[in-house]
Amino acid sequence: MKNNITVLLLFLVPYLLPAISGIHPHKHFTSIFSFGNSYADTGNFIRLAAPFMPFIPFNNTPYGETFFNQPTGRATDGRLVLDFIADAFGFPFVPPYLAKGQDFSQGANFAVIGATALDLAFFRQENITTVPPFNRSLSVQLGWFEDLKPSLCNTTQGKRKHTPFLNDTVILGLAVYPERSDYDHLGCLKKYNDLARYHDDLLQSKIQALRNNYPYTKIGFADYYSPIRAFLRTPAIFGFNSSSTLVACCGAGGRYNYNVTPECGYPGATGCADPSSRVYWDSVHLTEAAYRAIADSWLHGPFAEPPILSLAQHCFVSSWKESVPAAA
């Protein structure tokens, strides 16, 4: 009896070991399905936004220059955490769901740049016009997954109920704090960090509740916040330039190499000579080098609970024990 085990990567919000070097263990997982925003999108946004936006910066150089040598729709210079995790398990890059004609037998990526937890209707109701005029919220992504399931599962498996990881939405407001006293010793806004920590506390409590309710489902928690703080505290350990930890690699000048016009991907903005020495790619998103370090810290620890590789081993052992018939 073969037990198929699927790992579900859920990237929703916003880093310590040597670089990954071709781990490729036995495939204890059979597929990867990813949900989230620009930290995980591998090409959905550029396909979804094409009818609405005549110019999409993520589809222009220097995005993608480090690994792919061309833009791929990823909001970085190369690969994302998702790409490194897929590689660690011997999977191909997880294809974006909106790239029709792809083979989704080993997984699909539903993440979209700028995705929100709330649907577009909420922002329209609140007269928030900064959100693009197309819906790509978490509920929409979960709907895409439901649409895809019949082509992946047999009739019996297709009837299984899919339970979203989050069934509550927390709406929090925050003002901008431009005074020097509002920054911590790393140059980050303290109020925003407090908000991130508060969100993470709520998320971890929700995950623990899910573990209690679904004891036979393996649920892990991966942390973006702590690795980034580690990069900023001790950048040299990770190979980053200590004099430019908050300076974007791709931009058009200014203290942090960031201007609203032009942003990275637009004429007038350029990439730095060595992205691997930088933490930030375009002031919002990280470089491939940073994503590689994050992926390693999730695969091996310490910034995932449990580390993904140990989760895979545990799932494999558990499924093997469950599949062995009892002695006569």
C-alpha positions in Angstrom: 0.0 0.0 0.0 1.4 3.4 -1.0 0.6 6.5 1.0 0.8 9.7 -1.0 2.0 12.6 1.2 1.6 16.2 0.0 3.4 19.2 1.5 1.3 22.4 1.6 3.4 25.6 1.7 1.4 28.6 2.8 3.2 31.9 2.3 1.1 34.8 3.7 3.2 37.4 5.6 6.3 39.2 6.1 16.7 33.9 7.7 21.2 30.6 8.9 23.2 27.8 7.5 25.5 27.2 4.6 24.0 27.2 1.1 21.9 24.2 0.0 24.1 21.8 -1.9 21.9 19.3 -3.7 20.2 17.4 -0.8 17.8 15.4 -2.9 16.6 12.9 -0.3 14.1 10.2 -1.1 10.8 11.7 -2.2 8.8 11.4 1.0 6.5 14.1 -0.4 4.7 13.6 -3.7 3.8 17.1 -4.5 4.0 20.8 -3.4 1.1 23.3 -3.5 1.9 26.9 -2.7 -0.4 29.8 -1.7 0.6 33.4 -1.0 2.0 36.6 -2.4 5.1 38.0 -4.0 7.4 35.9 -1.7 6.2 32.8 -3.5 4.7 33.9 -6.9 6.5 32.2 -9.8 4.5 33.8 -12.7 0.8 34.1 -11.8 0.7 37.9 -11.4 2.1 38.7 -14.9 -0.5 36.5 -16.4 -3.4 37.8 -14.3 -2.4 41.5 -14.6 -1.7 41.5 -18.3 -5.2 42.7 -19.4 -5.2 45.5 -16.8 -1.6 46.7 -16.8 0.2 47.6 -20.0 3.6 47.6 -18.3 4.5 45.1 -15.6 7.9 45.7 -13.9 8.3 42.1 -12.7 8.3 41.1 -16.4 11.3 43.3 -17.2 15.0 43.2 -16.5 16.9 43.1 -14.2 14.3 40.8 -12.6 15.5 37.2 -13.0 19.0 38.1 -14.0 20.9 36.0 -11.5 19.7 32.5 -12.2 17.2 32.5 -15.1 19.0 35.2 -17.2 15.5 36.6 -17.9 12.4 37.8 -16.1 10.1 34.9 -15.0 7.5 36.9 -13.0 9.3 36.3 -9.7 9.8 39.4 -7.7 13.6 38.9 -7.3 16.8 38.5 -9.2 16.6 34.7 -9.3 15.0 31.9 -7.3 12.6 32.1 -4.3 12.4 30.0 -1.1 9.8 27.8 -2.8 12.3 27.0 -5.6 15.0 25.9 -3.2 12.6 23.8 -1.2 11.4 22.1 -4.4 15.0 21.4 -5.4 15.8 20.0 -2.0 13.2 17.3 -2.6 14.1 16.7 -6.2 11.0 18.4 -7.6 11.0 20.6 -10.7 10.2 24.3 -10.2 6.5 24.4 -9.1 4.6 25.8 -12.1 2.3 28.8 -11.7 -1.4 27.8 -11.9 -2.3 30.4 -14.5 0.4 29.0 -16.9 -2.0 26.8 -18.7 -0.8 23.6 -20.3 1.6 22.8 -17.4 2.0 19.5 -15.7 0.6 19.9 -12.2 1.0 16.2 -11.2 3.8 17.2 -8.8 2.2 20.4 -7.5 1.0 23.9 -8.5 1.8 27.4 -7.3 -1.3 29.6 -6.7 0.6 32.5 -5.1 0.1 36.0 -6.7 2.2 39.1 -6.2 0.2 41.5 -3.9 -2.3 38.9 -2.8 -4.4 39.8 0.2 -6.2 37.8 2.9 -9.4 39.7 2.2 -11.3 39.7 -1.1 -11.3 42.6 -3.5 -14.9 43.5 -2.4 -13.7 44.5 1.0 -11.2 47.1 -0.4 -13.9 48.5 -2.8 -16.3 48.8 0.1 -13.7 50.7 2.1 -12.9 52.9 -0.9 -9.3 51.7 -0.9 -8.0 52.3 -4.5 -4.4 51.2 -4.2 -5.3 47.6 -4.7 -5.2 46.4 -8.4 -8.7 45.8 -9.9 -8.5 42.0 -10.0 -9.1 39.5 -7.2 -6.3 37.3 -6.1 -7.0 36.8 -2.4 -6.4 33.7 -0.4 -9.9 32.5 -0.9 -9.5 32.9 -4.7 -6.3 30.9 -4.6 -8.0 28.1 -2.6 -10.8 28.2 -5.1 -8.2 27.6 -7.9 -6.9 24.6 -5.9 -10.4 23.2 -5.6 -10.9 23.6 -9.4 -7.6 21.7 -10.0 -8.2 18.8 -7.6 -10.4 16.7 -9.9 -7.6 16.5 -12.4 -5.2 15.3 -9.7 -7.3 12.9 -7.6 -9.4 9.9 -8.3 -13.1 10.0 -7.5 -12.7 8.9 -3.9 -9.8 11.2 -3.1 -11.5 14.2 -4.8 -14.3 14.0 -2.3 -12.0 14.8 0.6 -12.8 18.1 2.3 -10.1 20.7 2.0 -9.7 22.7 5.2 -8.1 26.1 4.9 -5.2 26.7 7.3 -6.7 30.0 8.4 -10.4 30.6 9.0 -10.1 34.0 10.7 -8.9 37.3 9.3 -7.3 39.9 11.6 -7.6 43.5 10.4 -5.0 45.8 11.9 -4.4 49.4 11.3 -1.0 51.2 11.5 0.2 54.7 10.9 3.5 55.8 9.5 6.2 56.8 12.0 8.8 59.0 10.4 10.6 60.2 13.5 14.1 58.9 14.3 12.9 57.5 17.7 10.5 55.3 15.8 13.4 53.2 14.4 15.2 50.5 16.2 19.0 50.0 16.2 18.8 48.0 13.0 17.0 50.8 11.1 13.6 49.2 11.1 10.3 50.8 12.2 9.5 49.4 15.7 5.8 49.7 15.3 5.8 47.6 12.1 7.9 44.9 13.8 5.6 44.9 16.8 2.7 44.3 14.4 4.6 41.5 12.7 5.3 39.8 16.0 1.7 40.2 17.1 0.6 38.6 13.8 3.0 35.7 14.2 1.8 35.1 17.8 -1.8 34.9 16.5 -0.7 32.6 13.6 1.1 30.2 15.9 -1.8 29.9 18.2 -4.0 29.2 15.3 -1.6 26.5 14.1 -1.5 24.9 17.5 -5.3 24.8 17.5 -5.3 23.1 14.1 -2.7 20.6 15.3 -5.0 19.8 18.2 -8.1 19.4 15.9 -6.3 17.4 13.3 -3.7 15.3 15.1 -3.0 13.1 12.0 -2.2 16.1 9.8 1.4 17.3 9.9 1.5 21.1 10.1 4.7 23.1 10.2 5.4 26.8 10.9 8.2 28.6 9.0 9.5 32.0 10.0 10.5 34.9 7.7 10.9 37.5 10.4 13.7 36.0 12.5 16.0 35.2 9.5 15.8 38.7 8.2 16.6 40.1 11.6 19.6 37.8 11.7 20.8 39.1 8.3 20.6 42.7 9.6 22.3 41.9 13.0 25.2 39.9 11.6 25.3 40.3 7.8 28.9 39.2 7.3 28.1 35.7 8.6 25.7 35.2 5.7 28.0 36.9 3.1 26.1 40.2 3.0 27.7 43.6 2.9 27.3 45.2 6.3 27.3 48.7 4.9 24.3 48.1 2.7 22.0 45.8 4.6 19.0 48.1 4.0 20.0 49.3 0.6 18.1 47.8 -2.3 20.2 46.2 -5.1 17.8 47.3 -7.8 16.6 51.0 -7.8 17.3 54.5 -8.9 19.2 56.2 -6.1 18.5 57.7 -2.8 19.5 56.7 0.7 18.0 53.2 0.3 18.4 53.1 -3.6 14.6 53.4 -3.8 12.4 55.9 -5.6 8.7 55.5 -6.3 9.5 56.7 -9.9 11.3 54.8 -11.3 11.0 51.6 -9.4 13.0 48.4 -10.2 11.9 47.1 -13.6 11.2 50.6 -15.0 13.6 52.6 -17.3 16.0 54.5 -15.1 16.4 51.8 -12.5 19.3 49.4 -12.5 20.6 46.4 -10.6 23.7 46.4 -8.4 26.9 44.6 -9.5 26.7 41.8 -7.0 23.2 40.9 -5.8 24.6 38.1 -3.7 26.1 40.6 -1.3 22.7 42.3 -0.7 19.7 41.3 1.5 17.1 43.4 -0.4 16.5 43.2 -4.1 14.0 46.0 -4.8 13.4 47.4 -1.3 10.4 45.2 -0.7 11.6 41.8 -1.9 14.8 39.9 -1.0 17.6 38.7 -3.2 18.1 35.1 -4.3 21.0 34.9 -1.9 18.7 35.8 1.0 16.0 33.4 -0.1 18.5 30.6 -0.3 19.6 31.2 3.3 16.0 31.3 4.4 15.2 28.1 2.6 18.1 26.4 4.3 17.0 27.6 7.7 13.5 26.2 7.0 14.8 22.8 5.7 17.3 22.2 8.5 16.2 24.7 11.2 16.3 26.7 13.3 13.6 28.9 11.7 10.9 26.3 11.1 9.0 24.2 13.6 9.6 21.4 12.8 12.3 21.8 10.2 10.9 20.7 6.8 13.4 17.9 6.3 12.6 16.4 9.7 8.9 16.8 8.9 9.3 14.8 5.7 11.2 12.1 7.6 8.6 12.0 10.3 5.8 11.8 7.7 7.6 9.0 5.9 8.1 6.9 9.1 4.5 7.5 10.3 3.0 6.5 6.9 5.2 3.4 6.7 4.1 2.3 10.2 0.4 2.9 9.4 0.7 0.8 6.1 2.4 -2.3 7.7 -0.3 -4.9 8.4 -0.5 -6.2 12.0 1.1 -9.5 12.7 -1.3 -12.5 12.5 
